């Protein structure tokens, strides 16, 4: 029997690691109520996941240059410990620390997994590989949300969270095969712990495509976290009277749309290029953001569909980075990209909680506008590239 490929193994790891991400938003109103948290505290607990990933991205990126296998080995164990810590409950500080630990663990898994794909994956099928990785992660997110939706409502939030995190055992089970499928790091005693470049002294050009990739990733991440970890759960609960299962239903609609669109979008990218596909996706995402933030319930449902379409473009900026980055520097540049993405994931719920009392629509409006502008710039960039090639 042929052993599973590295892409398949990394997809299984991504799938198992994201169940907690899907389960947490539907449990957020209960966590806030049981813990007696104010809006800013709810936003901070939700946002600390992204803040932790942002803080960890650069150190992880430096480690990955020479110690990719070690990073992949540590990630699943740290994530399991973090889930247990968060589910232990307690006062605001304990919840915040548990959420922070989960963010560090997830940063380790995601950045090391993406680096392994970008460094060792086949260039001609990179779009499909990245979307398969994202599809696996989104299936895990969907699985966590569905888990919460079908569990009895009488279960305390922390029990529901622990049960939803149980598929993380898959990541531990496939870890030996992931490590066996990777080239050895070499003589670790002679390699520095932190390094940007595996070959020494090289610099990657800072092109328009790279800048647009960073802008697209940051805008999408800020919008994603604003909607999923604050606007949808709290607006659904307070304005539309939705409980855990109703909030989970809206999130499942987003995730199901994302999953349906991911592989077709990956095939389109391999055929037409990332910029041409990503531009319209971001514009649709911006429109969906407006509907979710200010519409009545039917418009919110329609906005969730467009939100899912937008999230299907989540891995595509990495295709732009890979095209314009030397392989020896891809770990470092991926880490830098993830700093912007994870910064957006932190700021979305945190700023939403701060602005909730006085200006609740400011952040969603800015997010939607940024997505539409970046989408238009990507289309213009692709048009200029095509015109240059013709002449």
Order of alpha helices (4+ residues) and beta strands (2+ residues): alpha-alpha-alpha-alpha-alpha-alpha-alpha-alpha-alpha-alpha-alpha-alpha-alpha-alpha-alpha
